[in-house]
Amino acid sequence: MALLVGRPQIWLYWASRLVIPVIMMLMVGRAAYLSSEYNLSTWKGGGMGMFASADSAATRFAQVYIEAPNGERYPIFRLTQEQNRLTQTALWYPLRQNFVPLANSIRATQWATLGTTEQVRHYNSKAELLRTGPESKEVLSPLGIRPPEETTDFIVIIDFYSMSYEVGARKLQANLIDSFRFEQAE
């Protein structure tokens, strides 16, 4: 009888010693796969590798455009507070479906140029202004919620960028990772 009582305890002992490391290895493998194949931030995915990477909210950003039917693009510099939150949420795991709520929100917002333009600026790795480019863009500002019955004829384009630092060249650069086009609300 004593042998039967001891066997389940031995099984539990070895199972606890093997199962937990196997689960952890699967979590690390999944996080590494999603990070390398789908740009999952290393700060997500169970926190695996978050301290071994310079990847953070400061190194990821999105540029949002409205494309008019004539093909002209208007960059959006001023998002609403909710749209900024949606942008930051999507940047941690930048798949197309994670940008859909942002695109739908932009489509549901009324935008106006208000007659203001912004010159394109070029910065160095220390965020110091190097020069102001000759070109300027009209600035779109949110005016409020678009009435639901009002249709839109513009395309929402969201470009996802990630910053990287080239040690040899001592240069910080933005790399376009992906671009998403939303022709209509999804």
N, C-alpha and C positions, 0 to 999 in steps of 0.2 A: 504494500500500500504506500509506503514511503517513496518508492520509485516513481509512482504515478504523480504524486504531488510535486516532486522535484522537476519533472520533465517540462510541464507548462511554464515553470519559472525560468528554466534555461532557455526555452523557446522565446519567451518575452524578453529576456535579457539580450539575446542575439538579434532579435527582430528590432528592438529599439536601437541597438548599436549600428544596424545596417540600414534600416528604413529611413531614418532621419538624414544621414549623409546622402543617400540616393535622392531623396526629395530635394535637398539643397543643391545637388549637382544638376538635377533637372531644371530647377529655377534659374541657376546661373547660366546654363546652356540656352534656355529659352530667352532670357534677357539679352545674352550676347547675340543670338540670332536676330531678334527683333531690332536690336541696336544697329547691327551691321546691314541688315537687309531692308528695314523699314524706317530707319532714322529715329527709332524710339530713343528719347533722351536717356543717357546713362543715369540720370537722376530719378528715373522712373523704373518700372519693371522690378519692383522689390528692392530697389536701392543698390542693386549689384553694380559695382564699378563706379559709383557716384563720386567717390573721392579720388579716383584714378584718372579723371577726365576733366578737361577745362570746359566741357559742355554745360551750359546753363542758360537761363532765360536771357542773359546778356549777350550770348553768342548766337542766338537764333532770332530771326525777325522775318516779317512778311511785308511785302509791298502790295497794296491793293489798288486796282485800277477799275475804272468803268470805261468800257469801250462803246462808243456811240455807233449807231448804224452806219455812219460814213467811215468807220475804221479808226477814228481818232481816239487816242487813249487819254484819259484824265486820271492822274494819280490822286488817291485819297490820302491826305495827310492827317486829317482830323476825324477820327472815329468817335462814336459815342462811347460812354463808359462800358456799356454792355458789350459792344463790338470789340473793345480792347480786351475784355475778359475772354470772349470767345476766341480771339486771336491767340492769346497766351495759352489757353487750354489746348487748342489745335496744334500749337508749335511743339508741345511735349511729345506728341505722337502724330506727326504730320502726314497722315493719310488723307486721301481725297474726301472720304466720308466724314472726317473730323472737321473739315473746312466748310461743309455744307451748311451748318447753322449760321456761320459768319456770312456766307454768300447770300443766304436767304434773308438775313437781317439787313444787309446792305441793299438788297433788292426792295425790301419793305420800307426803306427810308427815302425821304425826299431829299435830293441834293441840289445845291445851287452854287454857282461860281462866285456870286457877289462881286464880280469885277476885280478881284484881287489875283495877283500872280506872285509866284515864288521863283527866285532864281535857283538854278541847280548849284549846289555847293559841293566842294571836294575837300575831304578831311584826311589827315594823316593818322597813324596808329595811336597817337596820343589825344585824338579827338580835337586837334587844333585845325582851324580853318586854313587850308592851303590856298585855295582860290575859289572865286565865284565864276561859274561857267557863263558863257554868253547866252545860253538858252534859258527860257523861263517857262513855267507851267502854270496854268490856271489852277487855283486852289478850290477844291470842292468842300463845301461845309454842309453838315447835316441840318435840315430845317425842321424835321419832325417825322412822324409816322405817315407813310403813304396810305391813302384810302384803299381798302381791300379791293374795291371794284376797278381801281385804276391799274391799267396794264403797263408793263415796262418793256421797252424795246432795246435795252442795253445789255451788254454781256459783262459779267463780273469776272475779273482775272485776279488770281492771287498767286504771287510768286513767293516761294519759300526759300530763304537764304540761311546759310550757316557761316559763321566767321571762323577763319583759321589763321594761325600765325606761322609764317615761314621763318624758322630760326636762322637759317643761313643768310637769308636776304633781310632779316629783321623787318618784316613787312606783314601787316595785318590786312587780310583781304576778305571780301564777301564772296561766297560761292553760291551761285544759283543751284539749288538742289532739285527743285521741281516747280512746275507751273501748272496751275489748275484753271480751266475755263468753265464757267457756269453760264450756259446759254439761257437757261430758264430755271425757275424755282424747282428744287428737288425735294 
